[in-house]
Amino acid sequence: MPSMTFRFTTECEMTLEGDSYQEMYLQFKDFLHGVTEVQDSCEVVVCPPESDQMFFSLDGAEERVEIPYFKGSFEADIAQRANGNPLKASPPAKMPVLSEQVAQQIPDVYW
């Protein structure tokens, strides 16, 4: 299934719940230090971008492509900036066909 990742500058609102305000403060502090469980257990609202500059990548690629001024046109914002790469997801990798003799030599942990 195709995927797109967007990165942009925005404001975000996080609502935490706890037994005390100090507990919620410490949860937020943990979040700032990379504890991902905090974001899984809170309400997060992402606001629209603060600037026109944003970036995208296709299908989990590490390199992001800049959209300097978001135009609201898929053709202008994405297709023309994909450097001629086809805009389709790579087919999922298929397991090679192994002989029974070879398959028996592979430890169960890999299956």
N, C-alpha and C positions, 0 to 999 in steps of 0.2 A: 504494500500500500504506500503511495507517495506520502512524503512529509515535507513540510517547510518550517524552518525556524526563523523567527524574526527577533531582532534585538533592536531596542529603541529606548530613548530616555523618557521616563514617565514618572508620575507619582503613583504611589501605591499606599493602600491603607490596610493595616493588619489589626484585626480584633482578636485579642486573646482572652481566655477565661481561666480563672483560677480561684483558689481559696482566699487570696489576699493580693493587694496591689503589688507588694514586694515580689510575690511568686510570679506574677505576670511580667514584671520588670526583668526578673532573672530569666524567664522564658525568652523574652526578646533579646536579652544579652546573649543567650545560647544561640539564637538564630543568627545574630551578627557574627558569631564565631563558627558558623557552618553546620550547626546541628539541624539536620533536615527534618527530624520528627516534629519540630515546632511548626513548620509550615504545613505539615500534613494535618495538624490538629487545630488549626485556626481558620478564621474567615479572612480571606484576602480579596481585596477589590483592586483591580488594575485600572488606572485612569488612562484616557487617550494620550498619545505621545505629546511631549512638551515641545519637540522640535520636528522639523520636516525630515531631518536626517535619520535614516534607519538602515539596517543591514538585513540580509537574508541568506540562507543557505538551503540547499536542496538535499533531501534524503540523508540527513545526518552528516553532511560534509563538514569538515573542520573549518575550512576557509569560508568567510562570510563576504558577500558582495554588497557594496554600498549602494543605497538608493538615496542620492543627495537631496532630492526634493520629491516627496511622495506625490504622485499625480493622480492616483486613483484609477489607473489604467493597467491591467495585467500586462498588456503588450509592452507599454512604455516602462513600467516599473520592474518587471521580472523577465519576460521573454527576451527583450533586447539586451539585458545585462547578464544573461546566462552564458556569455562567451561562446555562443554557437553550440553549446551542449544541448542534447535533446532533453525536453522537459517531461521525462517519464521516469518512473521508479525503476531501479534495476530489478530484474527478475530474482526471486529468492534463490539462494544457492541450493542445489540439490546434492544430497549425499551420493557419493560414488557407489556403484554396485560392487559389493565385496563378495568374494567366494566364502562359503561356509567355513572353510579351513582358516582363512584370514580373520574373519569376524570372531571366531572363537579365541583368537590370540589377543584380542583387544579387551582390556579390563572393563568390567561392568560400569565403573565410574564414568566412562566416556559415553555411555548410552543413556 
